Amino acid sequence: MNGLGAMFSQTDLAGVTPLYNRFYRQYGVTVGLLRIDLLHPQISGNKWFKLLSLLQRLKSGERPRILSFGGAWSNHLHALAYVGNHFGVETLGMVRGHPDQPLTGMLADAQRWGMRLIYLGRDEYRRRGEPDFLAQLAIEYPGWDILPEGGSNADAVHGCSTIWQSVQGTDWSEPDYFLCAMGTGGTLAGVIAGRPSGTQVVGVPVLELGDAGEQMVRDLLSQAQVPDPQGWCLDHSGAFGGYAKLSHELSALLVSFEGQSGVQLDPVYTLKLLATLNRRIVRGQVAPGSRVLLLHSGGLQGRRGLASRLETGASAFVGPLLV
Ligand SMILES: *Cc1c(COP(=O)(O)O)cnc(C)c1O
């Protein structure tokens, strides 16, 4: 295993993979994929930037105990458990679900890395952000650092604003559009915070958030004290029916894209991001001549849970694909 120490100067490993195909050529758009998925095999993609301030504290010798929240396939808990194991700190994951459910591959890894798992029922899990609930947790777990679901807090926003460093000094430093998938919004808020003035940031929620989506991003930006952020919007058409919902068409797009580009996508986030870009191009929301950068935020370990659904879905798809 490569040391985490080296990772602090590693943003230059995250290059841009250009995506060439007839569809983009026909519409006159230049598309690149920013490969932060390549930074680290376990602290995948955006999770590395979200945990950056924690990594820095751990590296400087602090040993906090960390509690956080996530679903049974949470990339965030997975990354956090890995970090805890690496630095020898205790981690605790509050998982939405029931202890009798079979352990997912993701949670099995987390447990192997020493994360203690506590299951919360649906109603209890829903309270994860409420002040009363958090106050109670602080009493039950004195001295623990409590990270919100997905790790999205002000630190995550600051960490993710440095994603832009990976394109500094390249011809991708100020694309016309930067597209980023959104779950809990910390990554997107960071990308907005670090946005060069000539770039429009488009966030793509992968679950049905409605207007609450914009509010989540605004709240995170204000927690991180980013003054008057401009130049961003959400495209709500990218949820495709809800979290981890996967149509036959999306599955077919993934198989076709991976065959053409040799780059793997995760079906929950980056696949929907790609599909949303393609739709925006067809809708005329991306002017000819534009340069578009898509964030490959990683999450490939989450594919394990969906591999068979992807195969069946892709082979059931009938019809033309855009790309
Ligand atoms: C967690 C995750 C996201 C969502 O990030 P948020 O900061 O929660 O919006 C996007 N892509 C991948 C691959 C992820 O694992």
PDBQT file of the ligand as one rigid body, heavy atoms in Angstrom, charges set to zero:
ROOT
HETATM    1  C1  LIG A 401     -20.103  10.477  -2.522  1.00  0.00    +0.000 C 
HETATM    2  C2  LIG A 401     -19.996  10.624  -4.002  1.00  0.00    +0.000 A 
HETATM    3  C3  LIG A 401     -20.530  11.734  -4.680  1.00  0.00    +0.000 A 
HETATM    4  C4  LIG A 401     -21.382  12.760  -3.992  1.00  0.00    +0.000 C 
HETATM    5  O1  LIG A 401     -20.644  13.709  -3.302  1.00  0.00    +0.000 OA
HETATM    6  P1  LIG A 401     -21.415  14.736  -2.360  1.00  0.00    +0.000 P 
HETATM    7  O2  LIG A 401     -20.330  15.601  -1.842  1.00  0.00    +0.000 OA
HETATM    8  O3  LIG A 401     -22.079  13.922  -1.292  1.00  0.00    +0.000 OA
HETATM    9  O4  LIG A 401     -22.406  15.466  -3.170  1.00  0.00    +0.000 OA
HETATM   10  C5  LIG A 401     -20.297  11.844  -6.033  1.00  0.00    +0.000 A 
HETATM   11  N1  LIG A 401     -19.627  10.897  -6.711  1.00  0.00    +0.000 NA
HETATM   12  C6  LIG A 401     -19.137   9.813  -6.100  1.00  0.00    +0.000 A 
HETATM   13  C7  LIG A 401     -18.451   8.803  -6.915  1.00  0.00    +0.000 C 
HETATM   14  C8  LIG A 401     -19.310   9.630  -4.738  1.00  0.00    +0.000 A 
HETATM   15  O5  LIG A 401     -18.818   8.534  -4.145  1.00  0.00    +0.000 OA
ENDROOT
TORSDOF 0
